[in-house]
Amino acid sequence: MTSSIPALGTLTAEGSSLQAVLLDMDGTLVDTEGFWWDAESEAFAELGHALRDEWREVVVGGPMTRSAGFLIEATGADITVDELTVLLNAKFIERLKRGVPLMPGARRLLTELSAHGVPTALVSASHRTVVDEMLVSLGKEYFALTLAGDELARTKPHPDPYLTAAARLGADPARCAVVEDTVTGVTSAEAAGCQVVAVPSVAPIGSVAGRTVVASLEEVNLDFLRSLIMVAH
C-alpha cells in the first residue's frame, strides 16, 4: 500500500514549515468525476431508472456508500448498497482501463514535489481497487503513502483520512497542505486542521477565511503551497 515513508524529522522541505502535501484523486489529479457519473448513469439505466442531473452535485466527492445509498433512495431501485458498490466500481474500472486523463497541471505538480523531496500522500474516498488502477496512470512512485476510502471506518467528510495520512507521515496536520476539488473533501481536510487549496470540479466551493480557492492546478506549485503554511503560522 505504501512506499518508504520518511522518518519524523526529515519532513521539513528545504527549510520551509511545509511538512507534507496531501492530495485528493478524482477530480483533483485525474479528470474522472465524469467517469463516475457515467458509471452511475449506466448502472441505473440497466436497472430501469434515469438519473437526474441535479443529483450529480449530491454524490460527487463522497464515499461510495453515501452516493450509492442516496441514488437507491432517490430512484427506488431494487438493489442493495453493497451490490451497487460492486457494480459501480466494476463499471468505473472498465473506463479507467481505456485511459485516465490527468487534470491540467497535475503531472507538473507531482514532478515538482517529488524533485524537492516533499512527502506526498494520495488521500481518496475511492476504494483500494480503484486507487490501485488509477496509480498505473498517476505513477505510484510520486507518493510516500496512498490511502483509500475502504481502509478506514470513516472517510470524507470526516477528518479521519487526513488525520491518518498526516500521522503516518509523521507530520503535523496544521503543517500539511491539502488539495481538494469537492466540498466533501474540503470539509474533511479543514476538520483535520490542514491548510486547504480548493480546485472546484463539478460543484462550486465557496471562499471563506483560511481557505484558498483556485481555478486550476496550474496555479499551484511548491512555493504557493509553502506560502500557505507560512502565512498560517
C-alpha positions in Angstrom: 0.0 0.0 0.0 2.9 2.4 0.7 6.4 3.0 -0.4 9.1 4.1 2.1 7.9 6.8 4.4 10.4 9.5 5.6 11.1 9.4 9.4 9.8 12.3 11.5 12.5 15.0 11.5 13.2 14.6 7.8 9.9 16.1 6.7 10.6 19.8 6.6 11.2 20.6 2.9 14.2 22.9 2.3 13.8 24.9 5.5 10.1 25.8 5.0 7.4 24.9 7.5 5.6 22.8 5.0 5.8 19.2 6.2 3.7 17.3 3.6 1.3 17.6 0.7 -1.9 15.6 0.8 -3.8 15.2 -2.5 -7.3 14.1 -3.4 -7.5 11.9 -6.5 -10.8 12.0 -8.5 -11.4 15.4 -9.9 -8.2 16.8 -8.4 -5.4 14.9 -10.0 -7.4 13.0 -12.6 -10.3 14.1 -14.7 -12.6 11.2 -13.6 -15.6 12.8 -11.9 -17.4 12.4 -15.3 -16.4 8.7 -15.3 -18.2 8.2 -12.0 -21.4 9.9 -13.2 -21.3 7.9 -16.5 -20.9 4.6 -14.5 -23.7 5.6 -12.2 -26.0 6.5 -15.1 -25.2 3.3 -16.9 -25.8 1.1 -13.9 -29.2 2.7 -13.1 -30.2 2.6 -16.8 -29.7 -1.2 -16.6 -31.9 -1.2 -13.5 -34.6 0.8 -15.4 -34.0 4.2 -13.9 -32.8 7.5 -15.2 -30.6 9.8 -13.0 -31.4 13.5 -12.7 -28.6 15.9 -13.5 -29.1 17.8 -10.2 -28.2 14.6 -8.3 -24.7 14.8 -9.6 -23.7 17.6 -7.2 -25.1 15.5 -4.3 -23.0 12.4 -5.0 -19.7 14.0 -6.1 -16.7 13.6 -3.8 -18.5 11.5 -1.2 -17.9 7.9 0.0 -19.3 5.2 -2.2 -21.8 4.1 0.5 -23.3 7.6 0.7 -23.6 8.1 -3.0 -25.0 4.6 -3.6 -27.5 5.0 -0.7 -28.7 8.3 -2.0 -29.2 7.1 -5.6 -31.0 4.0 -4.4 -33.3 6.0 -2.3 -33.9 8.7 -4.9 -34.7 6.2 -7.7 -36.3 3.4 -5.7 -34.1 0.9 -7.5 -34.3 -2.7 -6.3 -30.6 -3.2 -5.4 -28.6 -3.1 -2.1 -25.9 -0.7 -1.4 -23.3 -3.5 -1.3 -24.5 -4.8 -4.7 -24.5 -1.4 -6.2 -21.0 -0.6 -4.9 -19.6 -3.7 -6.6 -21.4 -2.8 -9.8 -20.2 0.9 -9.8 -16.6 0.0 -9.1 -16.6 -2.5 -11.9 -18.0 -0.1 -14.4 -15.7 2.7 -13.3 -12.6 0.5 -13.6 -13.7 -0.5 -17.1 -13.5 3.2 -18.0 -10.1 3.6 -16.3 -8.6 0.8 -18.5 -9.3 2.9 -21.6 -7.0 5.6 -20.2 -7.1 8.2 -17.5 -6.8 11.9 -18.4 -4.8 13.9 -15.8 -6.0 17.4 -14.8 -4.1 20.3 -16.2 -1.0 20.9 -14.0 -1.2 17.6 -12.2 1.9 15.9 -13.7 4.0 19.1 -13.3 2.9 19.4 -9.6 3.7 15.8 -8.8 7.0 16.0 -10.5 8.0 19.2 -8.7 7.0 17.8 -5.3 9.0 14.6 -6.0 12.0 16.5 -7.2 12.2 18.5 -4.0 11.6 15.5 -1.7 8.3 16.8 -0.3 6.4 13.9 1.3 3.2 13.5 -0.7 0.2 11.3 0.0 -2.8 10.4 -2.1 -5.9 10.5 0.0 -9.0 9.2 -1.7 -12.6 8.2 -0.9 -12.4 5.7 -3.7 -11.9 2.0 -2.9 -8.4 0.4 -3.0 -9.1 -1.5 -6.2 -9.9 1.9 -7.9 -6.9 3.7 -6.4 -4.5 0.9 -7.5 -5.9 1.1 -11.0 -5.5 4.8 -11.1 -1.9 4.7 -9.8 -1.0 3.0 -13.1 -1.7 6.3 -14.8 -0.7 8.6 -12.0 2.5 6.9 -11.0 2.8 5.3 -7.6 6.4 6.5 -7.3 5.1 10.0 -6.6 3.5 9.0 -3.3 5.0 8.1 0.0 1.6 7.0 1.1 -1.8 6.1 -0.5 -5.0 5.9 1.5 -8.3 4.5 0.1 -11.8 5.1 1.4 -12.5 1.5 2.2 -9.4 1.3 4.5 -10.9 3.5 7.3 -14.1 3.2 9.4 -15.0 6.7 8.4 -14.0 8.5 5.3 -14.6 12.0 3.9 -16.2 14.3 5.1 -14.9 13.1 8.4 -11.4 14.3 9.2 -10.1 10.7 9.7 -8.5 10.3 6.2 -6.3 13.4 6.5 -5.5 12.9 10.2 -4.4 9.3 9.3 -2.3 10.4 6.4 -0.6 13.1 8.4 0.1 10.7 11.3 1.5 8.0 9.1 3.9 10.6 7.5 4.8 11.9 10.9 3.5 15.3 10.0 1.6 17.9 11.9 -1.8 18.3 10.1 -1.5 22.1 10.5 1.7 22.0 8.5 0.1 19.9 5.7 -1.2 21.4 2.5 -4.3 19.7 1.1 -5.6 20.0 -2.5 -9.2 19.0 -2.9 -12.0 19.6 -5.6 -15.2 19.0 -3.6 -17.0 20.4 -0.6 -16.9 16.9 1.0 -13.1 16.7 0.7 -12.5 20.3 1.8 -14.7 19.7 4.8 -12.6 16.6 5.7 -9.3 18.4 5.4 -10.4 21.5 7.2 -11.8 19.4 10.1 -8.4 17.8 10.3 -6.8 21.2 10.7 -4.9 21.2 7.4 -4.3 24.2 5.1 -6.6 23.7 2.1 -6.5 24.6 -1.5 -9.8 24.1 -3.3 -9.8 23.5 -7.0 -13.6 23.1 -7.7 -14.5 20.5 -10.4 -18.2 19.6 -10.6 -19.7 21.8 -7.9 -18.7 25.3 -6.8 -16.8 25.8 -3.5 -17.2 29.0 -1.6 -14.2 31.1 -0.4 -14.0 31.5 3.3 -11.4 32.6 5.8 -8.5 30.2 5.9 -9.4 28.5 2.6 -7.7 29.2 -0.8 -9.8 28.7 -4.0 -8.1 28.5 -7.4 -9.4 27.8 -10.9 -6.8 25.1 -11.8 -3.9 23.1 -10.6 -1.8 25.2 -13.0 -2.0 27.9 -10.3 -0.5 25.6 -7.7 3.2 24.9 -7.2 5.6 24.2 -4.3 6.2 27.9 -3.5 2.5 28.5 -3.5 1.9 25.6 -1.0 4.7 26.7 1.2 3.3 30.2 1.4 0.0 28.9 2.7 1.7 27.3 5.7 4.0 30.2 6.4 1.0 32.7 6.4 -0.9 30.4 8.7 2.0 30.2 11.1 
